[in-house]
């Protein structure tokens, strides 16, 4: 993170691997909603 002020390419490369190009995919969308409710549940 200290290098991110000068050169953000390392962070961009790390984040790129976690992104998807399936933005219009219904299954991916619904999975995201399911995960958001999972984190809101009380234990």
N, C-alpha and C positions, 0 to 999 in steps of 0.2 A: 504494500500500500504506500510505502514511502516513495517509490518510484512513479506512482500513478500521477503525481503532479506534473512530472516532466514528460513521461512517456506512458500512455495508457494502452499501448498495444498488447502488453502481457495480460492485462485484465480483460480486454476485449476478446482475446483468444480463449481465455478460460470461460467467459460467459457464452461465447458462440457455441461451444459444445453442449451447453444446456438448453439452448433455444430450439424451437421447432419451426418448420416451414409449413406445417399443417394448420394454418389459421382458419380455414374454412371447414375443417373436419369436425363433424358433430360429436363423434366419440371423444375426441381430445377435449372439446369444449365441456362436455358433460363430466368428464373425469376431473377437470379443473374445479367444477362446481362441487362435485362430491368431496374432493380434498379440502376445499374451503370450509365445508360443513364439518368435516372430520376434526379440523383444528379448533372449531368453535365449541365442540361438545365438552361438557364438564366430565371430569373423571371421578 
